[in-house]
């Protein structure tokens, strides 16, 4: 292994550790704020679908937080399709909304970084 491959491998390790930390934070938010999230999305069809995940264990809670973060991050997309109520978006607590938006974008960045690093490692450019 050359130095470039070791650096890419190390960066992949950092991304994986960051993903594990992200999962822990998402589970913490689900444990502490799940009722608040569901209460503020009760007028939306997407919010009522997320409520079914409440009793889905750890995986259901991760999907619930991920779905809610997607709803509050990409509000225009979901409002145009009629699955998100404008009242729910307006009444959503701003501190929780900012936290969920940060979670959504950090997940997108982490997944993108992993794809780029794996593609770089597999491409043979580093040899």
Backbone as a printed PyTorch tensor [residue, N CA C, xyz], in Angstrom:
tensor([[[  0.8470,  -1.1830,   0.0000],
         [  0.0000,   0.0000,   0.0000],
         [  0.8870,   1.2400,   0.0000]],

        [[  0.5100,   2.1730,  -0.8430],
         [  1.2660,   3.4140,  -0.8500],
         [  0.6230,   4.4430,   0.0890]],

        [[  1.2460,   5.5840,   0.1970],
         [  0.7940,   6.6090,   1.1400],
         [ -0.5960,   7.1300,   0.8020]],

        [[ -0.8840,   7.3280,  -0.4710],
         [ -2.1970,   7.8300,  -0.8790],
         [ -3.3140,   6.8620,  -0.4870]],

        [[ -3.0610,   5.5680,  -0.6630],
         [ -4.0700,   4.5750,  -0.2810],
         [ -4.2780,   4.5480,   1.2250]],

        [[ -3.2170,   4.7220,   1.9690],
         [ -3.3490,   4.7780,   3.4310],
         [ -4.1450,   6.0020,   3.8720]],

        [[ -3.9300,   7.1220,   3.2110],
         [ -4.6720,   8.3360,   3.5600],
         [ -6.1510,   8.1620,   3.2480]],

        [[ -6.4730,   7.6230,   2.0720],
         [ -7.8800,   7.3910,   1.7040],
         [ -8.5170,   6.3960,   2.6710]],

        [[ -7.7940,   5.3450,   3.0310],
         [ -8.3160,   4.3820,   4.0010],
         [ -8.5660,   5.0100,   5.3590]],

        [[ -7.6380,   5.8520,   5.7920],
         [ -7.8250,   6.5600,   7.0650],
         [ -9.0160,   7.4970,   7.0300]],

        [[ -9.1840,   8.1940,   5.9020],
         [-10.3380,   9.0860,   5.7630],
         [-11.6520,   8.2980,   5.7500]],

        [[-11.6450,   7.1170,   5.1420],
         [-12.8370,   6.2590,   5.1810],
         [-13.1580,   5.8590,   6.6190]],

        [[-12.1200,   5.5670,   7.3900],
         [-12.3250,   5.2430,   8.8020],
         [-12.9230,   6.4070,   9.5730]],

        [[-12.4430,   7.6190,   9.2920],
         [-12.9960,   8.8100,   9.9490],
         [-14.4660,   8.9910,   9.5870]],

        [[-14.8060,   8.7560,   8.3130],
         [-16.1990,   8.8960,   7.8820],
         [-17.0730,   7.8410,   8.5520]],

        [[-16.5870,   6.6240,   8.6670],
         [-17.3700,   5.5680,   9.3210],
         [-17.6000,   5.8950,  10.7950]],

        [[-16.5750,   6.3590,  11.4740],
         [-16.7400,   6.7600,  12.8810],
         [-17.7240,   7.9170,  12.9900]],

        [[-17.6550,   8.8640,  12.0650],
         [-18.5940,   9.9850,  12.0620],
         [-20.0240,   9.5070,  11.8330]],

        [[-20.1930,   8.4960,  10.9830],
         [-21.5280,   7.9410,  10.7500],
         [-22.0770,   7.2610,  12.0040]],

        [[-21.2250,   6.5780,  12.7270],
         [-21.6530,   5.9400,  13.9740],
         [-22.0620,   7.0000,  15.0000]],

        [[-21.3000,   8.0710,  15.0710],
         [-21.6560,   9.1780,  15.9640],
         [-22.9790,   9.7950,  15.5330]],

        [[-23.1870,   9.9470,  14.2200],
         [-24.4310,  10.4950,  13.6970],
         [-25.6120,   9.6240,  14.1090]],

        [[-25.4530,   8.3120,  14.0160],
         [-26.5220,   7.4000,  14.4150],
         [-26.8380,   7.5620,  15.8980]],

        [[-25.8070,   7.6960,  16.7200],
         [-26.0240,   7.9070,  18.1550],
         [-26.7720,   9.1900,  18.4370]],

        [[-26.4210,  10.2600,  17.7500],
         [-27.1120,  11.5410,  17.9420],
         [-28.5570,  11.4410,  17.4690]],

        [[-28.7790,  10.7630,  16.3410],
         [-30.1380,  10.6010,  15.8320],
         [-30.9990,   9.7880,  16.7950]],

        [[-30.4310,   8.7500,  17.3750],
         [-31.1860,   7.9590,  18.3600],
         [-31.4690,   8.7760,  19.6120]],

        [[-30.5300,   9.6260,  20.0110],
         [-30.7410,  10.4990,  21.1720],
         [-31.8830,  11.4800,  20.8910]],

        [[-31.8650,  12.0970,  19.7120],
         [-32.9480,  13.0290,  19.3520],
         [-34.2780,  12.2870,  19.3130]],

        [[-34.2850,  11.0860,  18.7660],
         [-35.5240,  10.3050,  18.7100],
         [-36.0290,   9.9880,  20.1080]],

        [[-35.1190,   9.6690,  21.0120],
         [-35.5180,   9.3180,  22.3780],
         [-36.0630,  10.5400,  23.1320]],

        [[-35.4250,  11.6770,  22.9530],
         [-35.7940,  12.8720,  23.7100],
         [-36.9300,  13.6670,  23.0550]],

        [[-36.9130,  13.7900,  21.7300],
         [-37.8170,  14.7170,  21.0370],
         [-38.8370,  14.0660,  20.1070]],

        [[-39.0050,  12.7560,  20.1800],
         [-39.9110,  12.0900,  19.2520],
         [-41.3410,  12.6070,  19.3750]],

        [[-41.8290,  12.7650,  20.5800],
         [-43.2020,  13.2320,  20.7640],
         [-43.3830,  14.6560,  20.2520]],

        [[-42.3780,  15.5040,  20.4460],
         [-42.4410,  16.8840,  19.9530],
         [-42.4760,  16.8960,  18.4250]],

        [[-41.6410,  16.0750,  17.8170],
         [-41.6000,  15.9980,  16.3510],
         [-42.9550,  15.5500,  15.8110]],

        [[-43.4920,  14.4910,  16.3630],
         [-44.7630,  13.9600,  15.8730],
         [-45.9240,  14.9130,  16.1530]],

        [[-45.8780,  15.6070,  17.2700],
         [-46.9330,  16.5750,  17.6020],
         [-46.9720,  17.7160,  16.5930]],

        [[-45.8030,  18.1460,  16.1440],
         [-45.7490,  19.2810,  15.2230],
         [-45.9160,  18.8720,  13.7600]],

        [[-46.0040,  17.5980,  13.4880],
         [-46.2440,  17.1240,  12.1230],
         [-47.5790,  16.3990,  11.9960]],

        [[-48.4720,  16.6150,  12.9550],
         [-49.7220,  15.8470,  12.9860],
         [-50.7050,  16.2260,  11.8850]],

        [[-50.5940,  17.4110,  11.2780],
         [-51.5190,  17.8290,  10.2250],
         [-51.0610,  17.4060,   8.8360]],

        [[-49.9080,  16.7840,   8.7420],
         [-49.3460,  16.3790,   7.4540],
         [-49.4960,  14.8770,   7.2660]],

        [[-49.7660,  14.4800,   6.0260],
         [-49.8780,  13.0420,   5.7670],
         [-48.5270,  12.3570,   5.9540]],

        [[-47.4360,  13.0410,   5.6280],
         [-46.1090,  12.4640,   5.8360],
         [-45.8230,  12.2870,   7.3270]],

        [[-46.2870,  13.2170,   8.1310],
         [-46.0940,  13.1150,   9.5830],
         [-46.8650,  11.9660,  10.1930]],

        [[-48.0740,  11.7250,   9.7060],
         [-48.8570,  10.6170,  10.2410],
         [-48.2530,   9.2750,   9.8230]],

        [[-47.6320,   9.2320,   8.6400],
         [-46.9460,   7.9980,   8.2240],
         [-45.7170,   7.7510,   9.0910]],

        [[-45.0360,   8.8220,   9.4840],
         [-43.8730,   8.6770,  10.3610],
         [-44.2690,   8.1780,  11.7470]],

        [[-45.4810,   8.5210,  12.1870],
         [-45.9300,   8.1150,  13.5160],
         [-45.9780,   6.6070,  13.6690]],

        [[-46.1830,   5.8970,  12.5680],
         [-46.2180,   4.4280,  12.6260],
         [-44.8570,   3.8480,  13.0050]],

        [[-43.7840,   4.6090,  12.7830],
         [-42.4330,   4.1320,  13.0940],
         [-42.0830,   4.2800,  14.5690]],

        [[-42.9470,   4.9200,  15.3170],
         [-42.6830,   5.1950,  16.7320],
         [-42.3920,   3.9260,  17.5240]],

        [[-43.0630,   2.8520,  17.1890],
         [-42.9090,   1.5980,  17.9260],
         [-42.0510,   0.5880,  17.1600]],

        [[-41.2020,   1.0910,  16.2590],
         [-40.4040,   0.2080,  15.4230],
         [-39.0160,  -0.0800,  15.9510]],

        [[-38.7800,   0.1740,  17.2230],
         [-37.4660,  -0.0770,  17.7930],
         [-36.4510,   0.9570,  17.3340]],

        [[-35.1950,   0.6110,  17.4530],
         [-34.1240,   1.5460,  17.1050],
         [-34.1590,   1.8930,  15.6150]],

        [[-34.3930,   0.9020,  14.7730],
         [-34.4420,   1.1590,  13.3390],
         [-35.6050,   2.0920,  12.9940]],

        [[-36.7580,   1.8740,  13.5850],
         [-37.9110,   2.7440,  13.3600],
         [-37.6480,   4.1670,  13.8180]],

        [[-36.9650,   4.3090,  14.9450],
         [-36.6370,   5.6490,  15.4480],
         [-35.6630,   6.3630,  14.5270]],

        [[-34.6810,   5.6170,  13.9780],
         [-33.7610,   6.2280,  13.0150],
         [-34.5100,   6.6820,  11.7600]],

        [[-35.4190,   5.8520,  11.2820],
         [-36.2080,   6.2280,  10.1110],
         [-37.1080,   7.4260,  10.4110]],

        [[-37.6420,   7.4810,  11.6190],
         [-38.4940,   8.5960,  12.0100],
         [-37.7040,   9.9040,  12.0160]],

        [[-36.5350,   9.9050,  12.6420],
         [-35.7220,  11.1220,  12.6850],
         [-35.2470,  11.4840,  11.2830]],

        [[-34.8410,  10.5050,  10.4950],
         [-34.4160,  10.7740,   9.1270],
         [-35.5430,  11.3280,   8.2690]],

        [[-36.7120,  10.7720,   8.4160],
         [-37.8630,  11.2660,   7.6630],
         [-38.2640,  12.6670,   8.0740]],

        [[-38.2780,  12.9110,   9.3780],
         [-38.6300,  14.2450,   9.8690],
         [-37.5870,  15.2750,   9.4510]],

        [[-36.3160,  14.8920,   9.4860],
         [-35.2820,  15.8370,   9.0730],
         [-35.3840,  16.1320,   7.5770]],

        [[-35.7560,  15.1420,   6.7950],
         [-35.9840,  15.3760,   5.3730],
         [-37.1580,  16.3090,   5.1300]],

        [[-38.2150,  16.1440,   5.9210],
         [-39.3930,  17.0020,   5.7740],
         [-39.0780,  18.4600,   6.0800]],

        [[-38.3530,  18.7080,   7.1720],
         [-38.0820,  20.1010,   7.5460],
         [-36.9440,  20.7030,   6.7330]],

        [[-36.0970,  19.8700,   6.1170],
         [-35.0150,  20.3940,   5.2900],
         [-35.5140,  20.7540,   3.8970]],

        [[-36.3150,  19.8950,   3.3150],
         [-36.7930,  20.1100,   1.9480],
         [-38.3020,  20.3750,   1.9620]],

        [[-38.7000,  21.4330,   2.6540],
         [-40.1220,  21.7360,   2.8450],
         [-40.8380,  22.0070,   1.5270]],

        [[-40.2230,  22.7510,   0.6270],
         [-40.8940,  23.0790,  -0.6470],
         [-41.2160,  21.8340,  -1.4450]],

        [[-40.3070,  20.8850,  -1.4620],
         [-40.5180,  19.6310,  -2.1900],
         [-41.7650,  18.9130,  -1.6710]],

        [[-41.8870,  18.8040,  -0.3530],
         [-43.0070,  18.0600,   0.2320],
         [-44.3020,  18.8700,   0.2170]],

        [[-44.2250,  20.1930,   0.3180],
         [-45.4480,  21.0020,   0.2720],
         [-46.0400,  21.0100,  -1.1330]],

        [[-45.1900,  21.0150,  -2.1760],
         [-45.6950,  20.9710,  -3.5510],
         [-46.4340,  19.6690,  -3.8260]],

        [[-46.0370,  18.5970,  -3.1810],
         [-46.6870,  17.3080,  -3.3810],
         [-47.8710,  17.0950,  -2.4470]],

        [[-48.0880,  18.0210,  -1.5320],
         [-49.2450,  17.9550,  -0.6430],
         [-49.0880,  17.0250,   0.5450]],

        [[-47.8650,  16.5980,   0.8420],
         [-47.6710,  15.6920,   1.9710],
         [-47.2300,  16.4160,   3.2330]],

        [[-46.9500,  17.7250,   3.1260],
         [-46.5240,  18.5050,   4.2830],
         [-47.3690,  19.7610,   4.3720]],

        [[-47.8950,  20.0160,   5.5500],
         [-48.7400,  21.1770,   5.7970],
         [-47.8820,  22.4030,   6.1000]],

        [[-48.2490,  23.5420,   5.5320],
         [-47.5210,  24.7900,   5.7920],
         [-47.6420,  25.1920,   7.2660]],

        [[-48.7760,  24.8750,   7.8830],
         [-48.9490,  25.1850,   9.3160],
         [-47.9660,  24.4010,  10.1680]],

        [[-47.7350,  23.1530,   9.8080],
         [-46.7800,  22.3420,  10.5600],
         [-45.3690,  22.9140,  10.4680]],

        [[-45.0040,  23.3980,   9.2920],
         [-43.6680,  23.9770,   9.1050],
         [-43.5320,  25.2630,   9.9120]],

        [[-44.5530,  26.0980,   9.8990],
         [-44.5090,  27.3730,  10.6310],
         [-44.4660,  27.1670,  12.1370]],

        [[-45.1700,  26.1700,  12.6350],
         [-45.2610,  25.9460,  14.0760],
         [-44.1590,  25.0530,  14.6350]],

        [[-43.3090,  24.5160,  13.7610],
         [-42.2370,  23.6300,  14.2170],
         [-41.2240,  24.4410,  15.0300]],

        [[-40.7920,  23.9460,  16.1860],
         [-39.8200,  24.6860,  17.0070],
         [-38.5210,  24.9350,  16.2400]],

        [[-38.0890,  26.1950,  16.2220],
         [-36.9410,  26.5580,  15.3780],
         [-35.6430,  25.8810,  15.8140]],

        [[-35.4130,  25.7180,  17.1060],
         [-34.1700,  25.0770,  17.5420],
         [-34.1240,  23.6130,  17.1090]],

        [[-35.2360,  22.9250,  17.2180],
         [-35.3070,  21.5300,  16.7740],
         [-35.2110,  21.4450,  15.2490]],

        [[-35.8260,  22.4010,  14.5770],
         [-35.7650,  22.4310,  13.1180],
         [-34.3240,  22.6010,  12.6450]],

        [[-33.5860,  23.5130,  13.2700],
         [-32.1860,  23.7270,  12.8960],
         [-31.3580,  22.4690,  13.1560]],

        [[-31.6350,  21.8040,  14.2630],
         [-30.9120,  20.5720,  14.5950],
         [-31.1820,  19.4770,  13.5570]],

        [[-32.4450,  19.3410,  13.1590],
         [-32.8030,  18.3180,  12.1750],
         [-32.2430,  18.6440,  10.7930]],

        [[-32.2390,  19.9230,  10.4240],
         [-31.6490,  20.3130,   9.1410],
         [-30.1550,  20.0100,   9.1450]],

        [[-29.4780,  20.3110,  10.2530],
         [-28.0560,  19.9970,  10.3760],
         [-27.8200,  18.4910,  10.2770]],

        [[-28.6800,  17.7070,  10.8980],
         [-28.5610,  16.2490,  10.8190],
         [-28.7200,  15.7650,   9.3750]],

        [[-29.6910,  16.3190,   8.6550],
         [-29.9420,  15.9000,   7.2780],
         [-28.7450,  16.2150,   6.3910]],

        [[-28.2500,  17.4380,   6.4630],
         [-27.1240,  17.8190,   5.6150],
         [-25.8530,  17.0960,   6.0030]],

        [[-25.6520,  16.8300,   7.2880],
         [-24.4550,  16.0900,   7.6850],
         [-24.5130,  14.6520,   7.1690]],

        [[-25.7000,  14.0570,   7.1540],
         [-25.8440,  12.7040,   6.5960],
         [-25.5490,  12.7030,   5.0990]],

        [[-26.0300,  13.7150,   4.3940],
         [-25.7710,  13.8180,   2.9570],
         [-24.2800,  13.9720,   2.6970]],

        [[-23.6130,  14.8160,   3.4800],
         [-22.1720,  15.0420,   3.3130],
         [-21.3930,  13.7690,   3.6280]],

        [[-21.7450,  13.0850,   4.7210],
         [-21.0260,  11.8650,   5.0870],
         [-21.1820,  10.7720,   4.0370]],

        [[-22.3870,  10.5770,   3.5500],
         [-22.6050,   9.5550,   2.5200],
         [-21.8860,   9.9110,   1.2210]],

        [[-21.9140,  11.1850,   0.8640],
         [-21.2130,  11.6240,  -0.3440],
         [-19.7100,  11.4440,  -0.1960]],

        [[-19.1770,  11.7770,   0.9660],
         [-17.7420,  11.6150,   1.2000],
         [-17.3400,  10.1540,   1.1010]],

        [[-18.1700,   9.2660,   1.6380],
         [-17.8470,   7.8490,   1.5720],
         [-17.8760,   7.3480,   0.1300]],

        [[-18.8530,   7.7710,  -0.6440],
         [-18.9370,   7.3660,  -2.0480],
         [-17.7100,   7.8500,  -2.8130]],

        [[-17.3260,   9.1040,  -2.5960],
         [-16.1600,   9.6590,  -3.3010],
         [-14.8890,   8.9220,  -2.8930]],

        [[-14.7180,   8.6700,  -1.6000],
         [-13.5070,   7.9940,  -1.1430],
         [-13.4220,   6.5540,  -1.6570]],

        [[-14.5290,   5.8480,  -1.6500],
         [-14.5300,   4.4700,  -2.1560],
         [-14.2760,   4.4680,  -3.6580]],

        [[-14.9130,   5.3890,  -4.3880],
         [-14.6770,   5.4620,  -5.8320],
         [-13.2250,   5.8070,  -6.1260]],

        [[-12.6590,   6.6900,  -5.3490],
         [-11.2560,   7.0600,  -5.5210],
         [-10.3330,   5.8720,  -5.2390]],

        [[-10.6620,   5.1280,  -4.2030],
         [ -9.8670,   3.9570,  -3.8600],
         [ -9.9790,   2.8400,  -4.8850]],

        [[-11.1560,   2.6490,  -5.4700],
         [-11.3870,   1.5760,  -6.4370],
         [-10.9130,   1.9410,  -7.8460]],

        [[-10.7870,   3.2290,  -8.1390],
         [-10.5060,   3.6580,  -9.5010],
         [ -9.0970,   3.3330,  -9.9800]],

        [[ -8.1940,   3.1500,  -9.0730],
         [ -6.8230,   2.8730,  -9.4770],
         [ -5.9970,   4.1300,  -9.6880]],

        [[ -6.5600,   5.2810,  -9.4520],
         [ -5.8600,   6.5510,  -9.6150],
         [ -4.7200,   6.6700,  -8.5970]],

        [[ -4.8910,   6.0560,  -7.4540],
         [ -3.9150,   6.1920,  -6.3640],
         [ -2.6730,   5.3270,  -6.5570]],

        [[ -2.6730,   4.4360,  -7.5110],
         [ -1.5480,   3.5030,  -7.6580],
         [ -0.4260,   4.0760,  -8.4720]]])
